[in-house]
């Protein structure tokens, strides 16, 4: 039951964010995925804002739930627990990105308190998500059935870490950099979700008592 709940939460979170980004991008006049932030679709004063903000909240909440459930579905270790908690903070960053939308076009000029919180909490969420991938990947080296998460974590974490430094208006294709970061986080989350679905809960893996 817990495994199915975790799996469903991760898949729904990724699907909601992906579909919402594509659909509202089509509805937003002259929107360019390569040179604009996803948050601009949910900014105050836009027709797509309310739907995108709600989608951020739901998707972020589901992602947070997924990573917290993973704590009980994988072998316990300080590295793994810290990784899952940091990844959950990424989900909270997405959720609060919907609670505190940025200003129109996410302009940094005369930013409102909501816009400042949006940027700060979203940025912390991204950093936590990248760190979470790295820690989970390191922990996975000791998981006999799930060691593939280690090289996958590197394959996702390294591009994500590189992309986050390009998320500023001085880089022309910051929208593309954000998509690289989001896709890397999503791929790793889905890989962990499929792994969690076929793994037995840790409580069931305790060695039998001696007679």
Kinemage of the C-alpha trace (Angstrom):
@kinemage 1
@onewidth
@group {chain A} dominant
@subgroup {mainchain}
@vectorlist {calphas} color= white
{ca unk a 1} P 0.000 0.000 0.000
{ca unk a 2} L 2.749 2.470 0.973
{ca unk a 3} L 4.779 1.499 -2.092
{ca unk a 4} L 1.829 2.152 -4.392
{ca unk a 5} L 1.104 5.470 -2.665
{ca unk a 6} L 4.721 6.560 -3.066
{ca unk a 7} L 4.805 5.485 -6.714
{ca unk a 8} L 1.535 7.205 -7.541
{ca unk a 9} L 2.573 10.417 -5.782
{ca unk a 10} L 5.813 10.666 -7.769
{ca unk a 11} L 4.239 9.879 -11.142
{ca unk a 12} L 1.332 12.281 -10.607
{ca unk a 13} L 3.670 15.039 -9.450
{ca unk a 14} L 5.831 14.771 -12.560
{ca unk a 15} L 2.839 14.462 -14.902
{ca unk a 16} L 1.027 17.441 -13.423
{ca unk a 17} L 4.054 19.704 -13.725
{ca unk a 18} L 4.923 18.528 -17.246
{ca unk a 19} L 1.390 18.760 -18.664
{ca unk a 20} L 0.758 22.079 -16.946
{ca unk a 21} L 3.967 23.593 -18.310
{ca unk a 22} L 3.250 22.509 -21.879
{ca unk a 23} L -0.460 23.388 -21.841
{ca unk a 24} L -0.140 26.816 -20.253
{ca unk a 25} L 2.922 27.564 -22.382
{ca unk a 26} L 0.702 27.146 -25.431
{ca unk a 27} L -1.947 29.414 -23.890
{ca unk a 28} L 0.525 32.153 -22.915
{ca unk a 29} L 1.068 34.616 -25.813
{ca unk a 30} L 4.535 34.354 -27.379
{ca unk a 31} L 5.877 32.230 -24.534
{ca unk a 32} L 9.348 30.784 -25.205
{ca unk a 33} L 10.340 27.715 -23.178
{ca unk a 34} L 14.006 28.289 -23.990
{ca unk a 35} L 14.248 31.858 -22.724
{ca unk a 36} L 11.571 32.146 -20.032
{ca unk a 37} L 11.119 30.653 -16.576
{ca unk a 38} L 8.294 28.228 -15.873
{ca unk a 39} L 7.304 30.528 -13.012
{ca unk a 40} L 6.397 33.246 -15.519
{ca unk a 41} L 3.392 31.115 -16.446
{ca unk a 42} L 2.176 31.371 -12.852
{ca unk a 43} L 3.053 35.005 -12.257
{ca unk a 44} L 0.524 37.451 -10.877
{ca unk a 45} L -1.411 39.312 -13.528
{ca unk a 46} L -1.366 36.492 -16.087
{ca unk a 47} L -4.357 34.513 -17.323
{ca unk a 48} L -2.519 31.251 -16.644
{ca unk a 49} L -1.361 32.302 -13.168
{ca unk a 50} L -4.080 30.740 -10.960
{ca unk a 51} L -3.959 27.359 -12.728
{ca unk a 52} L -0.158 27.202 -12.656
{ca unk a 53} L 0.052 28.244 -9.015
{ca unk a 54} L -2.442 25.540 -8.083
{ca unk a 55} L -0.483 23.023 -10.141
{ca unk a 56} L 2.746 23.969 -8.367
{ca unk a 57} L 1.070 23.457 -4.987
{ca unk a 58} L -0.408 20.062 -5.868
{ca unk a 59} L 2.690 18.799 -7.692
{ca unk a 60} L 5.005 20.014 -4.933
{ca unk a 61} L 2.857 18.485 -2.210
{ca unk a 62} L 2.802 15.111 -3.959
{ca unk a 63} L 6.569 15.226 -4.503
{ca unk a 64} L 7.166 16.039 -0.842
{ca unk a 65} L 4.954 13.130 0.216
{ca unk a 66} L 6.794 10.766 -2.118
{ca unk a 67} L 10.263 11.552 -0.807
{ca unk a 68} L 9.166 11.327 2.818
{ca unk a 69} L 7.556 7.931 2.189
{ca unk a 70} L 10.828 6.735 0.653
{ca unk a 71} L 12.489 6.964 4.069
{ca unk a 72} L 10.600 3.840 5.102
{ca unk a 73} L 10.940 2.013 1.785
{ca unk a 74} L 14.714 1.880 1.403
{ca unk a 75} L 17.557 0.668 3.631
{ca unk a 76} L 18.056 3.088 6.495
{ca unk a 77} L 21.283 5.055 6.623
{ca unk a 78} L 22.236 8.646 7.493
{ca unk a 79} L 23.073 9.334 3.834
{ca unk a 80} L 19.776 7.995 2.516
{ca unk a 81} L 17.660 9.713 5.160
{ca unk a 82} L 19.381 13.044 4.588
{ca unk a 83} L 18.985 12.612 0.823
{ca unk a 84} L 15.275 11.883 1.063
{ca unk a 85} L 14.692 14.835 3.404
{ca unk a 86} L 16.603 17.206 1.121
{ca unk a 87} L 14.634 15.921 -1.863
{ca unk a 88} L 11.422 16.556 0.080
{ca unk a 89} L 12.578 20.156 0.526
{ca unk a 90} L 12.688 20.405 -3.262
{ca unk a 91} L 9.035 19.417 -3.282
{ca unk a 92} L 8.277 22.061 -0.674
{ca unk a 93} L 10.133 24.635 -2.770
{ca unk a 94} L 7.851 23.839 -5.702
{ca unk a 95} L 4.773 23.962 -3.488
{ca unk a 96} L 5.687 27.327 -2.006
{ca unk a 97} L 6.437 28.563 -5.517
{ca unk a 98} L 2.697 28.283 -6.049
{ca unk a 99} L 1.782 29.816 -2.697
{ca unk a 100} L 4.047 32.803 -3.383
{ca unk a 101} L 3.922 33.585 -7.123
{ca unk a 102} L 6.421 35.952 -8.679
{ca unk a 103} L 5.448 39.288 -10.197
{ca unk a 104} L 4.538 39.651 -13.875
{ca unk a 105} L 7.356 38.233 -16.042
{ca unk a 106} L 9.183 37.438 -12.769
{ca unk a 107} L 10.932 40.783 -12.932
{ca unk a 108} L 13.555 41.448 -10.253
{ca unk a 109} L 12.858 45.190 -10.372
{ca unk a 110} L 10.764 46.371 -7.398
{ca unk a 111} L 10.104 42.744 -6.442
{ca unk a 112} L 7.161 42.164 -4.119
{ca unk a 113} L 7.551 40.186 -0.860
{ca unk a 114} L 5.771 37.292 -2.561
{ca unk a 115} L 8.229 37.386 -5.462
{ca unk a 116} L 11.213 37.444 -3.089
{ca unk a 117} L 9.860 34.425 -1.203
{ca unk a 118} L 9.205 32.699 -4.519
{ca unk a 119} L 12.815 33.096 -5.621
{ca unk a 120} L 14.396 32.310 -2.251
{ca unk a 121} L 12.303 29.241 -1.425
{ca unk a 122} L 12.441 27.973 -5.001
{ca unk a 123} L 16.212 28.406 -5.096
{ca unk a 124} L 16.653 26.586 -1.794
{ca unk a 125} L 14.415 23.823 -3.122
{ca unk a 126} L 16.525 23.387 -6.235
{ca unk a 127} L 19.780 23.274 -4.245
{ca unk a 128} L 18.277 20.801 -1.788
{ca unk a 129} L 17.007 18.638 -4.646
{ca unk a 130} L 20.435 18.433 -6.263
{ca unk a 131} L 22.102 17.642 -2.938
{ca unk a 132} L 19.416 15.037 -2.288
{ca unk a 133} L 20.160 13.257 -5.571
{ca unk a 134} L 23.858 13.099 -4.698
{ca unk a 135} L 23.302 11.704 -1.204
{ca unk a 136} L 20.756 9.115 -2.330
{ca unk a 137} L 23.088 8.051 -5.135
{ca unk a 138} L 25.964 7.617 -2.680
{ca unk a 139} L 23.742 5.625 -0.325
{ca unk a 140} L 22.608 3.403 -3.206
{ca unk a 141} L 26.124 2.030 -3.616
{ca unk a 142} L 25.327 -0.172 -0.622
{ca unk a 143} L 21.960 -1.375 -1.950
{ca unk a 144} L 22.595 -4.697 -3.775
{ca unk a 145} L 19.436 -4.569 -5.903
{ca unk a 146} L 19.437 -0.841 -6.495
{ca unk a 147} L 23.057 0.085 -7.160
{ca unk a 148} L 22.042 1.459 -10.577
{ca unk a 149} L 20.763 4.547 -8.730
{ca unk a 150} L 24.380 5.543 -8.099
{ca unk a 151} L 25.438 6.078 -11.750
{ca unk a 152} L 21.973 7.408 -12.571
{ca unk a 153} L 22.296 9.892 -9.721
{ca unk a 154} L 25.574 11.119 -11.168
{ca unk a 155} L 24.050 11.326 -14.655
{ca unk a 156} L 21.193 13.452 -13.287
{ca unk a 157} L 22.968 15.358 -10.543
{ca unk a 158} L 25.933 16.665 -12.555
{ca unk a 159} L 23.863 18.321 -15.343
{ca unk a 160} L 21.450 19.671 -12.745
{ca unk a 161} L 24.294 21.185 -10.736
{ca unk a 162} L 25.674 22.792 -13.892
{ca unk a 163} L 22.283 24.107 -15.005
{ca unk a 164} L 21.412 25.820 -11.733
{ca unk a 165} L 24.239 28.325 -12.189
{ca unk a 166} L 22.677 29.415 -15.478
{ca unk a 167} L 19.321 30.365 -13.954
{ca unk a 168} L 19.748 34.100 -14.218
{ca unk a 169} L 18.666 36.706 -16.791
{ca unk a 170} L 22.271 37.264 -17.850
{ca unk a 171} L 22.190 33.914 -19.624
{ca unk a 172} L 20.020 34.083 -22.740
{ca unk a 173} L 18.759 30.500 -22.544
{ca unk a 174} L 17.950 30.363 -18.830
{ca unk a 175} L 14.608 28.754 -19.665
{ca unk a 176} L 16.434 25.853 -21.294
{ca unk a 177} L 18.731 25.579 -18.267
{ca unk a 178} L 15.706 25.333 -15.989
{ca unk a 179} L 14.235 22.571 -18.161
{ca unk a 180} L 17.505 20.614 -17.903
{ca unk a 181} L 17.367 20.948 -14.125
{ca unk a 182} L 13.685 19.982 -13.898
{ca unk a 183} L 14.085 17.002 -16.242
{ca unk a 184} L 17.093 15.716 -14.283
{ca unk a 185} L 15.178 15.932 -10.996
{ca unk a 186} L 12.138 14.262 -12.576
{ca unk a 187} L 14.100 11.380 -14.120
{ca unk a 188} L 15.749 10.546 -10.821
{ca unk a 189} L 12.475 10.819 -8.902
{ca unk a 190} L 10.742 8.452 -11.332
{ca unk a 191} L 13.641 5.985 -11.164
{ca unk a 192} L 13.424 5.938 -7.371
{ca unk a 193} L 9.620 5.626 -7.610
{ca unk a 194} L 9.799 2.538 -9.845
{ca unk a 195} L 12.458 1.074 -7.550
{ca unk a 196} L 10.337 1.734 -4.461
{ca unk a 197} L 7.342 0.065 -6.084
{ca unk a 198} L 9.127 -3.267 -6.428
{ca unk a 199} L 11.030 -3.083 -3.139
{ca unk a 200} L 9.755 -4.651 0.052
{ca unk a 201} L 9.159 -2.347 3.016
{ca unk a 202} L 12.175 -2.308 5.297
{ca unk a 203} L 10.212 -3.671 8.216
{ca unk a 204} L 9.660 -6.867 6.230
{ca unk a 205} L 13.408 -7.306 5.697
{ca unk a 206} L 14.367 -7.760 9.351
{ca unk a 207} L 16.222 -11.006 9.962
{ca unk a 208} L 14.202 -13.730 11.703
{ca unk a 209} L 14.722 -14.218 15.420
{ca unk a 210} L 16.927 -17.048 16.486
{ca unk a 211} L 15.047 -20.077 17.789
